[in-house]
Amino acid sequence: MHNRKLVGYCRVSTENQKEEGTIEIQEQALKEYADTNGYELITTFKDEGVSGGLENRPGLAELFSYLEGDNQADAVLIYRLDRLARDLYIQEHLIKKLEMLHKSILSTKERDLDSNDPMRKAFRQFMGIVSELEKSFITMRLSGGRINKARKGGYAGGRVALGYIAENNDLKIDDVAIKIVKEIFYLRRYKKLGFRRIARFMNVKNAPTVRGGKWYPATIKYILNNNLYRGKITYKDVEFKRQDLKIL
């Protein structure tokens, strides 16, 4: 089993960072696990300051785009199962998606996550249920205040989109980075380029991403579908117009 090639995935949510630690702690744990067990960690995808749901998870989307492409990865390495997702249904759904891609899943904290052994699967599901309860308590404490803030047009937290800066608990336009966003919309709207060609174009010109990595089709799609560039802040089912953030 040695010399397997792994792809890492890390996630921290802003509201629970004290318990989860920083994204750097998870990255270091993945590197140490790979080195200790004789694996090769090819690259790591990250979602920082995002929830465990499937919405607004560009790093996870990039991971699956990568795995669906031409690569040599044998498995995905995570820090802990709830970093993949807290929700039990989402956990099982993502693990099944990996199975369909013929990729196994490894954790630095739990063993044999993708095993078909009934006891292992039951344990994995039990851990997911515990995480679901933790998520419910976090949501109960935090969502009310965030919804109220969103209703007033404020920044309710989460990952800051490319082209904006979080300052004094609010968003403002980053005059430098927003040029990249405008170019992406131009290439899509007027040059009629697809997500993959735009990503390739951005990589060739070394345009910076939010996390300093490469551009992927899923990243381009996420930007083009983000209503924030149209002057709309959305949190859960609350939408508020912000003309000062509109760039289209």
Beta strands, then each sheet from edge to edge (+ up, - down):
strand 1: 5-12
strand 2: 40-48
strand 3: 75-78
strand 4: 104-107
strand 5: 164-167
strand 6: 170-173
strand 7: 232-235
strand 8: 238-241
sheet 1: 2+ 1+ 3+ 4+
sheet 2: 5+ 6-
sheet 3: 7+ 8-
end
